[in-house]
Amino acid sequence: MAAPVGRGPDSHADSSETFRARVEPCLRSILEAHPGQTVAIVSHGGTVRMLLSLLLSLPFAKTAMFEIDYASITEVRHAPPRTDIRLLNFTPWRGLP
């Protein structure tokens, strides 16, 4: 069984496979409903990592190298067969008083 996606010993989070099984159909539905369009998806960091995993064909565990802060912006351009990260963890609010 895969490790839970959540953090901490008391996490009740899904396994990465279960999490992927929930996120992937949503992503496919969004991509099919909005071909060639710009779409905003607002979610938690774990979901951002899973979306990156799916779009970039990376193992989910590899996305741990991506820092995803609260309220950050990640922009991905998906135009099959190519997917490009345009912004990753953009936090323009950092350093503001």
Rosetta silent file (secondary structure, phi, psi, omega in degrees, C-alpha in Angstrom):
SEQUENCE: MAAPVGRGPDSHADSSETFRARVEPCLRSILEAHPGQTVAIVSHGGTVRMLLSLLLSLPFAKTAMFEIDYASITEVRHAPPRTDIRLLNFTPWRGLP
SCORE:     score description
SCORE:     0.000 S_00000001
   1 L     0.000  139.945 -179.258    0.000    0.000    0.000 S_00000001
   2 L   -74.535  156.407  178.207    1.244    3.476   -0.845 S_00000001
   3 L   -66.674  148.839  176.964    1.984    6.032    1.827 S_00000001
   4 E   -62.058  150.458  179.783   -0.790    8.463    2.727 S_00000001
   5 L   -74.150  -34.788 -179.269   -0.738   11.767    0.916 S_00000001
   6 L   -68.524  172.434 -177.713   -1.336   13.739    4.143 S_00000001
   7 L  -109.435  152.034  174.398    1.380   14.522    6.625 S_00000001
   8 L    96.228  154.523 -175.828    1.874   13.278   10.151 S_00000001
   9 L   -68.762  -22.535 -178.743    1.437    9.947   11.891 S_00000001
  10 L   -99.979   15.707 -178.126   -2.265   10.504   12.571 S_00000001
  11 L   -64.418  137.014  176.038   -3.125   11.445    9.010 S_00000001
  12 L  -109.428   28.393 -176.716   -6.336    9.984    7.653 S_00000001
  13 L   -75.215  161.967  176.625   -5.437   10.961    4.124 S_00000001
  14 L   -66.604  156.944  166.804   -5.901    8.830    1.032 S_00000001
  15 E   -68.186  162.454 -179.768   -3.140    6.680   -0.360 S_00000001
  16 H   -61.680  -33.693  178.480   -1.548    8.271   -3.429 S_00000001
  17 H   -67.370  -42.300  178.944   -3.397    5.767   -5.653 S_00000001
  18 H   -66.807  -41.913  178.500   -6.773    6.602   -4.101 S_00000001
  19 H   -61.716  -46.188  178.059   -6.025   10.309   -4.298 S_00000001
  20 H   -59.359  -41.528 -179.376   -5.024    9.991   -7.945 S_00000001
  21 H   -64.067  -25.276  176.311   -8.226    8.043   -8.664 S_00000001
  22 H   -84.775  -38.229 -174.278  -10.226   10.990   -7.305 S_00000001
  23 H   -81.522  -40.693 -173.536   -8.248   13.784   -8.987 S_00000001
  24 H   -58.287  -46.090  179.038   -7.555   12.304  -12.435 S_00000001
  25 H   -62.991  -33.218  177.242  -11.187   12.036  -13.621 S_00000001
  26 H   -65.686  -44.639  178.246  -11.782   15.645  -12.561 S_00000001
  27 H   -61.764  -46.897 -179.986   -8.744   16.818  -14.503 S_00000001
  28 H   -59.351  -41.771  179.247   -9.765   14.832  -17.586 S_00000001
  29 H   -62.290  -43.394  178.729  -13.280   16.279  -17.375 S_00000001
  30 H   -63.669  -45.909 -179.441  -11.920   19.834  -17.152 S_00000001
  31 H   -63.295  -39.661  179.864   -9.544   19.298  -20.080 S_00000001
  32 H   -70.376  -34.811 -177.401  -12.294   17.763  -22.239 S_00000001
  33 H   -79.191  -19.361 -174.342  -14.800   20.502  -21.409 S_00000001
  34 L  -133.731   52.781 -178.429  -12.378   23.376  -22.062 S_00000001
  35 L   -62.663  130.738  177.254  -10.016   22.463  -24.918 S_00000001
  36 L    73.864    2.520 -177.972   -7.646   25.311  -25.735 S_00000001
  37 L  -100.170  162.157  173.211   -9.152   27.525  -23.043 S_00000001
  38 L   -89.192  129.971 -177.390   -7.643   29.093  -19.959 S_00000001
  39 L  -130.926  137.212  174.432   -9.015   27.517  -16.794 S_00000001
  40 L  -102.806  131.166  175.298   -8.374   28.396  -13.139 S_00000001
  41 L  -120.183  123.261 -179.856   -8.342   25.587  -10.593 S_00000001
  42 L  -108.037  122.852 -175.221   -8.247   26.614   -6.938 S_00000001
  43 L  -159.329  179.002  175.308   -7.108   23.893   -4.575 S_00000001
  44 L   -77.223  163.266 -177.968   -4.802   22.752   -1.811 S_00000001
  45 H   -58.990  -37.981  178.916   -1.101   22.148   -2.411 S_00000001
  46 H   -62.221  -37.936  178.161   -1.460   18.358   -2.462 S_00000001
  47 H   -70.250  -38.626  175.912   -3.965   18.624   -5.281 S_00000001
  48 H   -58.722  -44.162  179.100   -1.650   21.005   -7.161 S_00000001
  49 H   -63.276  -41.379  179.063    1.095   18.392   -6.835 S_00000001
  50 H   -65.362  -41.019  177.504   -1.202   15.613   -8.077 S_00000001
  51 H   -61.272  -42.804  176.658   -2.262   17.738  -11.054 S_00000001
  52 H   -62.463  -41.102  177.719    1.409   18.355  -11.870 S_00000001
  53 H   -57.938  -46.993 -178.429    2.078   14.638  -11.518 S_00000001
  54 H   -68.224  -46.863 -175.984   -0.688   13.819  -13.980 S_00000001
  55 H   -70.127  -32.566 -177.756    0.075   16.567  -16.494 S_00000001
  56 H   -98.715    2.131 -177.885    3.843   16.015  -16.463 S_00000001
  57 L    54.155   45.563  177.387    3.655   12.195  -16.241 S_00000001
  58 L  -105.950  147.261  170.219    5.742   12.218  -13.076 S_00000001
  59 L   -61.121  140.362 -177.258    5.431    9.797  -10.179 S_00000001
  60 H   -54.366  -39.722 -178.795    3.496   11.590   -7.447 S_00000001
  61 H   -58.862  -31.229 -179.922    6.393   11.152   -4.995 S_00000001
  62 H   -67.686  -23.453 -178.000    8.650   13.205   -7.313 S_00000001
  63 H   -75.116   -6.275  175.666    6.367   16.238   -6.935 S_00000001
  64 H   -62.571  -20.663  178.786    7.489   16.590   -3.302 S_00000001
  65 H   -73.206  -15.417  178.681   10.402   18.595   -4.743 S_00000001
  66 L   -85.155  121.953  174.762    7.922   21.310   -5.759 S_00000001
  67 L   -81.619  124.096  178.359    7.377   23.880   -3.028 S_00000001
  68 L  -125.453  102.162 -178.830    3.711   24.868   -3.027 S_00000001
  69 L   -83.666  163.346  173.402    2.961   27.619   -0.485 S_00000001
  70 L   -57.900  138.130  175.717   -0.411   28.779    0.771 S_00000001
  71 L    60.864   21.920  177.877   -2.101   31.140   -1.689 S_00000001
  72 L   -84.565  164.899  179.464    0.596   30.594   -4.312 S_00000001
  73 E  -116.811  128.007  172.884   -0.029   30.559   -8.039 S_00000001
  74 E  -121.428  127.365 -179.564    1.101   27.758  -10.307 S_00000001
  75 E  -118.159  129.086 -178.951    0.437   28.158  -14.020 S_00000001
  76 E  -125.014  134.403  173.083    0.659   25.258  -16.444 S_00000001
  77 E  -103.618  117.478 -178.486    0.224   25.373  -20.206 S_00000001
  78 E  -114.574  108.868  178.086   -1.152   22.071  -21.452 S_00000001
  79 E  -137.303   86.627 -173.951   -1.188   21.686  -25.226 S_00000001
  80 L   -47.382  137.790   12.080   -0.736   17.986  -26.004 S_00000001
  81 L   -91.438   15.485 -173.165    1.687   16.485  -26.511 S_00000001
  82 E  -116.345  141.657  173.298    3.459   19.191  -24.501 S_00000001
  83 E  -131.666  127.336 -178.509    2.941   20.519  -20.980 S_00000001
  84 E  -122.451  136.484  170.843    4.958   23.466  -19.672 S_00000001
  85 E   -85.587  121.876 -179.218    5.133   24.938  -16.193 S_00000001
  86 E   -98.521  -36.009  173.651    4.992   28.706  -16.650 S_00000001
  87 E  -137.103  140.651  176.514    4.836   29.692  -12.973 S_00000001
  88 E  -133.562  116.033  176.597    5.536   27.489   -9.975 S_00000001
  89 E    60.807   40.119  178.340    4.664   28.624   -6.472 S_00000001
  90 E   -68.031  123.237 -176.552    4.451   32.293   -7.495 S_00000001
  91 L  -131.799   75.427 -176.595    3.987   34.273   -4.294 S_00000001
  92 L   -65.405  -17.125 -179.378    3.939   37.999   -5.119 S_00000001
  93 L   -79.249  -14.206  179.236    2.661   38.759   -1.616 S_00000001
  94 L   -61.723  139.335  177.896    5.905   37.593    0.021 S_00000001
  95 L    83.531   -2.693  176.829    7.844   40.399    1.601 S_00000001
  96 L   -76.739  147.573  179.836    4.849   42.698    1.841 S_00000001
  97 L   -68.448    0.000    0.000    4.430   44.448    5.191 S_00000001
